[in-house]
Amino acid sequence: MKRIRFLALVMILSAVGFGGYTALGLEGVAPEVDFKSTVQEYFNDVEKFKYVQTPLEESNLSTIWDRSLELKQFLKGKIKIIQQRRSAFNLNPLLLESKVEFYSCIIDGQNAVIDAVLTEIYQYSSSDIGSSESTRFKFYLTKEALMVQPQIREMYSDDPIGVFRRKGGDVQKLFDDEKRNILSEKKLEEVLEEPIVFMRPLSGSLLSLDRNEMVTYAHNNANTRPSQWGNFDDNGGDCTNFVSQVIYAGSNGVMDSSGDLQWYYNSYNDRAASWTSVSSLFNYLTRNTGRGPQGELATTSMIYYGMQVGDIIQIDFNSDGTFAHSTTIVRFQAGFPTGTLVAAHTSDADNKSINDYVGSKRWIHLTGYER
């Protein structure tokens, strides 16, 4: 089924051609075409470096306004961090297909603001299935009288490194932290032979989650926003909302709206904090002993041998103890945790390697649910 889904997605995007970023909807007045062409050129000249080990040089940043020195330095650092992690874990993804979709272009004299989404389909060298990722970008451009083409004076994206910068993070610190994170995660490539130790006794009233339903839901909705669950992309991110939906799909529609610990969703404005908050979901799962889903922070041996599809990995991008992203496992091979693939929202991903994410991780094993 995964192969069929992957091939279907490739067929849908086949019209845009292999190996390049093809823009959609470039029709319109000349100024709009010029602004969009600059954005298109950015994707061709910068984002492609995620798939090679060649350093991003100044000559590749012709679309960035000369005065935007900080943005240029950030982009160099971003590409370096991505290349560093992909090289360390021998991910070597091959870009198979890509597409740029423009959602809005607001022009005000010499300036423009463009919202666009970049969707990439790729395959890791050690994987037999395709992966996909969709990232939102907001570009701020200007075209002064002497400029041959518009230039990008600022840019934001909802990928982890882009969010890190938007929140004022130090990219050099992120690069240094990543060296330590990679060393820590590389230890999971070592062979571990020890029994699985559960951190708390399992209740006899726990029911098993439907793991097949969970992974099916995750694949089917990794790039969509089902209307019944709302969309929190612009309200802190949709990642934990998506993970909660996956848990719900596997727990036979059970929610928990009573007691001190709650996990439920009635509407956008009527929901438990644990449904959409990274830290609140962790606290709920690891402390809940009654109705609803239950989980535990995984031990090292569990990370090797005890995880299952549908379980959760949360990420601390800043490596400062504040976890800010939730993902759901869609492929796990016992004894080989670095081969784990996940699905997520904001930014959207399916079959993405957990080692392709910057930051430190905590693994949460779902033990079951109670009615």
N, C-alpha and C positions, 0 to 999 in steps of 0.2 A: 504493500500500500504506500510506503514512504517513497519508493521508486516511482510509482505512478503519480503521486502528488508532485514530486520534483520535476518529472518530465512534463507534466501539465503546465507547471509554472514556467518552465523554459519555453514551451510552445507559445504561451501567452505573450512572452516578451520577445519572441524570435524576430518580430518585425523590426525591432530596433537595431539588430545586428550585433555580432559578437565583438568583444574586445574594446568597445568604445562607449562613451556616455552619450546617449542620443536624447535630445530635448524634445518635449512634446509641447505643442501649442505655441509655436513661435510666430504665428500669424499676428498681424496687428500693425500699428503705426511704427515708423522707423525707430523712434527713440526707445520704444519697448523692446524691439528686436535687438537693439544695441546693448541694452542693459542685460537682457537674457543671454545674449551671446557671450558676454563677459562671464556670467555665472557658469555657462556651459564650458567655457575655456578653463575655468578654475577646476571643475571636476576632471577634465581631461589632463590637466597639467599637475595637479596636486594629489587628489585622492587616489590616483592610480598607484602612487608610491607605497601604499599599504601592501601591495602585492609583489613587491620586489625588495631587495636588500640594498638598493642604491640610495645613498643619502639625498635628501631634498636640498637642492642648492638655490641660491638667490635667483639664478636664471630661470628656475621653474616657477617663480612667483611674480611673473609679469602682470598678472591680473590684480595684484594687491597694490594699493595706493602707496607711493614712496614714503609718505608721512606716517604710514601705519607700521612703524618698526616693531612695536610690541606684538602685533598680529602676525607679522612675518616670523618673529622668533618663536611664537607659540606654535605655528604650523610646522616649523622645523622640529621642534621638540615633540610635538604630537606624533609625527611620522616616525621619529627615532624611537619613541616609546613602543609604538605598535610593532615596528620591525624587531626591536629587542626581544619582546615577548614571543612573537611568532617564531623567531629564530631559536630561542631557548628551548621551545617545546616541539621544534621541527614540524610546525603546523603547515608551512609552505602552501597557503591556499592559492588555488588557481582561479582567477576571475573568469567566469563563464558567460555572464550576462549582466547588463546594467541598464538602468533607466533613470532619467531625471524627469520629474513631473513638477510643473510650476502651478502653484495654487493661487497666488496673488502677485500682482505687480502694481505698486502704487507709485506714481511719478509726480514729483513736485519740483518743477523747474529743472535744475541740474542734478537733482537727487532722486533716488528711487529706493524703495524697500521691496524686496522680493522674498516670498516664502516658497521653498521648494523641498521636495523629498527625493533623496537618492536611494534607490533600491538596487542591491547587488546580490547576485547569485554566484556562489563560489563553491569549491570543493577542496577540503583539506587533503593533503597528500596521503594520509593514513586512513582516510574515510572512504566508505563505499557509497555514501549518499551525499546529496547536495545540501548546502546550507544557504540561508538567505538572511539579509539584514536590511532594514529600511530606517533611514536617518533623516530627521527634519533639520532644515537649515533656514536661517533668516539672514539675508544679505542686506547691507546698507552700502549703496553705491553712489558715486558722484561722477559727473562728467563736466570738467571745467573746459573753458574755451580752447585751450591749447592741447587738450588730451585727444589722442587719436581714437581711443575707445574709453568707455566708462571704466572706472577703477573701483575695487572693493575697499572701502575704508574701515568697515567692521563686519564681523560675521560671527554668528552663534549657531551651535548645533546641539542636538539632544543626545549625542553619544556620550559615554562616560567622561572622556577627557574634555569634551566641549563643555559639559555641565560643570566640571571641576573648575575650568577657567572662569565661566560665567559667575561662579560663586566666589571668585577672588582667590582661587588656589594658586600656589606657586608651582609652575610647571617643572622647574629644576628640582624642587623637593619631591614632586611626584616621580620624576625620573630616578632619583636616589632611593626613594621608598620601593620602587619597582624592583630594583636590584635585590633588595632584601626579600621582597615577596616572592620573586622568582626562585631564589635559593630555597625558601621555605616550601614552595609548591613542588620543586624538583625532588624533594625528599619522598613525595608520594609516588615517584617512579621506582623507588627501591622496593624490593620484595619484602612483604611483611607476613610473617606466619605467627599469628596469635589468635585466640578465640574471640568471637564477637562478645563484647560486654555491654549490655544494655544499662543505661544510667538509672532507670527506675523500673520497678516491677510492672508487668503488663496486667491490666485489669481483666478479669474473666468476662466482663460485660462488653469489652471492645469488639467491634465488628471490623472486618477487613475492608479496606478501601478497594474500589474497582479500578485497579491500576490501568487496565486497557482503556477504560472510558476516559481516564484522566489524560493519558498520552494522546489519544485521538482528539480530545477537545483542544489540547494544547496546540497540536499541529494545525487543526482546522481554524483556529482563532488567533494564531500568533501575529497575523497582520491585519486583523479586523477589530472592530469595536462593537460588539453586540449591543443593540440599543437598550436592552433590559438591564444592562449593568452600568450604563453611563460611560463617560470618557473623562479621565482625570489627567490627561496629558498636560493641560495648562493649570493644574491644581496639585502640584507636587509630583506628578508622574502617575502613570497607569500600571506600573509594574506589579504592585501588590494586589490591586484590583484584579488583574489577570490571574495571578497565582491563586487568589481566593476562589475565582471561578473554577479553576482546575480542581481545587480541593472539593468544592461543592459538587462538581460533576462526578467525583468518585465516592461521595458520601451519601448518595441516594437522596439528595435534596434536603439534608439535615442542616439547620442553622441553630444558633444558640442566642436567645435574646433575654435570658434571665440570669440573675446572680451578679457577682462582682466582675466576672469574666464573661464577655459576650463577643459573638462573632455572627453578624447578620447583615443583610442588605435588603432594605425595602424600597429605597429610592436614593437618588443622588444626595438628598439632604437628610435622609433618614437611614443611617447605617452606623454600625459599630466602627470605632476607630481602627480596630484590628482588621477590618476588611480591606482597608486601603493604606494603612501605615506599616512600614517595614518593621519598626521596633515593636509596635503594638501587636502585630501578628506573631512575632517571635515570642513575646511575653504570654500571649494567649495560648499558643500551641504547647509551650513548655510548662505551663502552670495549670492548664485545664485538666480536671479529673472527672468531669461529668459529661453532660450532653455536648455533642459537637465533636470536631476533630481534635486529636491529641498528637503530640510529637515530643521529640527530645533532641537536644544538641548532640550531634554525632561524635562519638569517640574516634580516635584514629583508626582502630580496627573496623569500626562500622563504616568509615569512609572507604575503606578498602573492600569490605565484603558484605556490608549490611544495608547499603542504600538501594532504593528501587526507583523506577520511573514514577513521577508524580511527587517525589520528595523535593525538598527546597534547598537552594543554595543562595544565601544572601551575601552581598558584597559591600565592603567598606572601601570606597574609592580613595579616601584620604589617608587610610591606614592610621586613623586617630581614634578608633573605637566606636565611631558613629557609622552604623550600617545604613546605606541609602538605596539599595537596589535588591529586588527579589527576582529570582529565576526559578523555573521548574525543570526538573530533570526529565529528558525525553529519551535518553539512551545511557545505560550504565552497564559496564562490564566488570564483574567482580574480580578483584585483584589488580585492576587497571584503572584507578580513579582519574588519572590524567586524560583518559579517553572519554570522559563524561561530556555529553552534549546537552544543551539546555534550550528552552524557549523562553521568550520574555517580551514585555512591552516597554516602550520608552527607554531606549530605542528598540524597535521591534526586531526580533531575531527568532530564527527557527533552526535547530540543529547547529547551534553555535557552540564551539568548544569553550568549556569553562576556563580554560587556560588562555583564551583570547580576551579575557576581561582583565583590566588593570585592577589593582587593589587586593586587599586581603579578604578571605572568604570564611564563612561559617556554614556548615552543612547541617540540615535539620531533617531528621528521619521521622516521617509520620507513622505512628504506631497503630492507628486505626481511628474509629469514631464510635460515639455512643448515641443512641436514639433518645 
